[in-house]
């Protein structure tokens, strides 16, 4: 690669959206040139969205990308490090589809079409699970039969790129014991000790952990057995229930959007119950992470809800007052750091998730030493 800073197109495919950012990535880090987001209702939408992104960048007279970076939620047991994409890697990713059926098919579609549309450009896969590969066995191991564990059924953890971005930006001010609460349509909490993940709320898949927009979070597994045995639920019906018809949407019967639930909560008891249950589930996981860390020095809120919902932050932190968490009402409402008052036993911060920037950084790092010139 020549001395000119590479231009990286970061593609961040979620379960229902495709975010993008075009970055010039120098030694000091990425500078955003253009960014945006497209909502997706089907896998077919991803190809149209990618064509639209390419046309948008051309019309905006942006420089052509020299590399593409992709967010990949789950790579299964064999893909735990960010890597360059080749046919063998795609085969491994396809074999891991069952681990994240909401996310991997869409990611595969985006990657394959990007390889066709941007033929010849180096492309990288950046895994949300990579940050959590440092978890010790006591956090990683699930309490199931050994023969199943040997097949890769374990706790993987997600939102790793978001967590990486928080840890990187705290830099010299990184606390020894940190909880990152990534709260959005998907939500998880991660315990970070000395910059490394040691526990997290999501498990084998992004469905576990706290209550989310449409995902159930943790359930008594007997519920699924009951539904299969007594109500004739097949795997597809169970998947649809826990991934698309549960969480805030399932509780409220109204919406998965916290903003709408807040607006309706004064007159709709189910909307208020959904908010209360969400905040309670986050508090419970925060308390668990505090136990794992043997205390906490800072809590960072990030993600759509974490960054933009002071009411939810206040309700979550009010339930942690027993261990000395105390917010300054004005700072929390305005989002000005620190959110905690001077008497709080730990710092409370709000920080924007920068997944796309992390993708750009990792893509550049993976490109070091590769010269595409003939």
N, C-alpha and C positions, 0 to 999 in steps of 0.2 A: 504494500500500500504506500502511496506517495506521501509526502510531508503535508499535503493539504488536508485539513480536518475533514473527516468523512461526513457525508450527509446521510443520516439514518432516518428512515421512515419507521416509526414505532407503531405497531398495530396491536391494539389491546382489545381482544374479543372476549366479551363476557357472555352471560347466558342469554341476554336480550339486546346487546348493543355492540357496536364496533367503534371504539375511540381511536383516534390517530393523532400523531404528532410528528412533524418534520423537524429534525434537529441537526444543527451543525455541532459536531462533538469534538471540541478541542481538548487540550490537556487539562484545562481548568474546569471542564465539564460541558454539558450540553446547553446550547442556546436554542430556544424554540423559534422556528421560522413560521410555522403555521400549525394549527390544531383544530380539531372538531370532533363530532360524534354523530353516528347514525344509529337509529333504532332499528332493530331487526325482529321480524316476526317469524322468519323461517331461515333455514340454511341457505336457500336460494337467494334470499335478500343480501347475503354476505357478498356474493359475486357482484351484484349490482352496486352495492355500497363501495366496494373496492374500485370499480370502474369510475364511480362518481368522485372518489377521493383523488384518483389520478387526474381526472379532468379538472377538478377544482385546483389542484396544485399547478397544473399547466396554465390555466386561465390567470392564476395569481402570479404567474411568472416566477415561480419558485424554482430553485435549482433541482435538477433530477437527483433522486436518491442514489447513493453508491452502495447501500446495504439496507436490508430490511430486518427488523427485529420484531418478534412475536411474543406476546404474553401467552403462556400455556398454563392453565390452572393445575393440571395433574399429568404427570408422566408415568404413573405407576411405579413399581418397585425398581425398575431398571433405568429410569431417567430421573436422576436427582440433582444433576448439575446442569447449568446453562451450557448450551452447546450449539455448534453449527448444524444446520439441517442438511441431511442427505437422505437417500432412499432408505437406507437401513434404519436411520432414526425414525423416519415416518412409519415404517413397519412396526417398530416398537411402540410408537405412540398410538397407532391404530389398535394394537393389542391391548392397550390400557383403557380403551373407551369405557368399559364397564365401571371403572373407578369414578368417572365423572361424566355421565351420559348427557347432562345438561350443557356441558362446556366443550368436551373434546371433539365431538363431531363438527361443531362450528369452527373450532380452532383448526382442525384438519382441512375443512373447506377453504378457510381463508389462506392457509399456508399453501395449499395446492394451487389455488387460483393465483396467488401472488407469484409463485414460481413460474406459472405460465405467462402472466401479464408482464412481469419484470424479469424476463428470461435472462439468465446469466448472472444476475446479482447475487452476491453472497447473502444468505439469510440465516438468522439465529433464532433459537427457541429459548425463552427465559421462563423458568418454571417457578410457580408460586410455592411449590413444595421445597425448593432448594434451601431456603432460609431455615427451614425446620429440620434439616438433616442432622443438625447437631443435638437434637433432643436425646436425653439419656434413655436407657431401656425402660426405666420405671414410668416414663411418660409415653414412650413410643409403643410399648407392648399393650395389646388388648387382651382382656381376660377370657380368651377362647382357646380351643384345643391347639396343641403345638403344631399338628399337621396343617392346620389352616393358617396359622401364623407363618409357616414356612413358605406359603404361597403368596406372601406379600400383603396379607390382611393385617394392617397395623394403623397406628395414628400417623398421618402424614402432615396435617396442618396446611393452611392456605393463607392467602393475603400476604405471602412472603415478600413480594416486590414492594408492597406498601410498607411493610415493617422495615425492610432494608432502607427505604427512603427516609424513614423517621430516624433510624439509627445513624445513618450517614450525616444527616443535617444536624443532629445533636452534637456530633463530633466530640470536641474536647469537653463539652458540657454533658456528655452522656452519663446518666446516673448508673450506679452499679445495679440497682434493682428497679426495673422499668416494666410497666404494664402498658401495652399498646391495645387500645380498644378501637378496632376498625369496624365502624357501625354504619351500614348502609342497607341496601336491599339484601346483600349478603353481609353477615356480621360474624366477627370472631374476636377473641381476646388472646393475647400472647404474652407470656412471661419471658422477659429478656434479662438475662444475668450477664453482666460484663459484655454486652453487645451480642450475645448468642441466645438463640431460642432454647428454652429448657422445658417449656410446656405450652400448650395451646388448646383452645376449646374445640375446634373442628377435629374430626377424626379421620376415618378411612376416606370419607367423601366430604364435599362442602355442604352436606345436608345437616351434619351434626353440630352440637354446641348450643349456642343461644338461639332464641326465637328470632326469625328473620322475616323478610317481607312476605314471601310465600312458602318458605321452607320451615319445617317444624322445629328444627333443632333437636336436642336429645329427647327421645321418647322411651318409655318402657318397651323393650323389645317384645314383650308379651302382647302388646296391642297389635303388632303386625302379625303375630302368630294367630291371634284371635280373628282378625279380619280375613286371613287366608283360610282358616279352618271353618269359621262359622258364617262368613259373609261371601265366601268364594272369590275373594280378591286374588287376582293373578299378579305376577311381578310388575306388569305395566300399570295396573291400577294402583298398586302400592306406591310405585315411583311417582305417579301423577299426584297421589294424595300428599306425600311427604315433601315433594319438591315444588308443586304448583298450586295446591289448594289448602295449605296450612299456614302457619305463622300469623302475621298480622292480618292477612286477608281471611284466613280461616276463622280466627277468633272474632274479628269484627263483622264478618259477612259483608263488608263494605269496600275495603281497599287495602292494598299493601303499602300505600303511600302515607308516611307518617304525617305529612303536612295536612292531608285531608282528614286524617283521624283527629289531629289536634283541633281542626276547625269544627268537627262534628262532636267532639267529646262532651261538650256542655249539655247536649240534648240526646246523645246516643250513648247509652250505657255500655254497649258492646265495644264501641270505639274507644271509650275510656278504659275498659278492661284490657283491650289489646295493648294500649300504651303502658298501663301498669304492669302487665305481664312481661312485656319486652324489657322494661327498666329493671324489673325484679330479676329476670334471667341474667341480665348483664351484671347486676350487683352480685349475684351468686357466683358467677364465674370470676369476677374480680376478686372476691374473697378467697376463692380457690387458688387463684394465681398469687395472691398475697401470701398464702400458706406455703406454696411451692417456693417462693422467693425468700421466705422467712422475713417478711416485711416488704415495704415498698418505698422508694424514694421519689418516684414520679409516675403519673398516669397521663398518657397522651390520648386524646380523642381525635380520630380521623375518620375518613369516609363521609358519605353524604349526610347521614344523621349526626355523626360525631362532630363534623365541622360546622353544621348549620342549624342545629336544634338545641338552643340553650335550655329549653324547658326539659328535654330529655336528659341533658347533662346534669342539670340541677337535681332532678329526681333520682338519677343514678347515684350521684355523690352524696345526696342526703341519706341514702341507705348505707353509706360507708363512714358516716360520722363517728361510729363507735371506735374506729381506728384512727381518728384524727383528721379525716379529709374534710376540708371546709372551703367552700367557694366564696369569692367576693361577688356579690350579686351583680354589681355594675360591670365588672370585668367579664363575667360569664355572659351577660346579655350582649355586650359589644364584641365579644370574641377576642379581646386584647389580652395577650399573655403577660404574666401568668394569670390563670383564672382563679387560683386559690387566694384566700386572704392570708395575711402575715402569720396568723396563728395555726395554719394548717400544718400537719406533720409531714405532708409530702406536697411536691409541686403538682399542679394540674395544668396541662397545656392543651391547646388545640392547634393542630398542624395539618396542612393540606397533604393528602396522599399524592405522591409523585411517581406512580407506577411507570408512566410512559418515559419519564426521564431515566429511570433505572433501566428500562429496556434499552434505551439509546446508549447508556454507559456500558452495559454488558455486551451489546453488539459490537461497539467499538473495541472493547477489550479482546473479544474473541477474534476480531479481524487483525490484530497486531501480528505482523509477520507474514500476512497473506498479501501478495502482490497480484492484482488483477490485470496489470498491464502485460501485453504480449512480450 
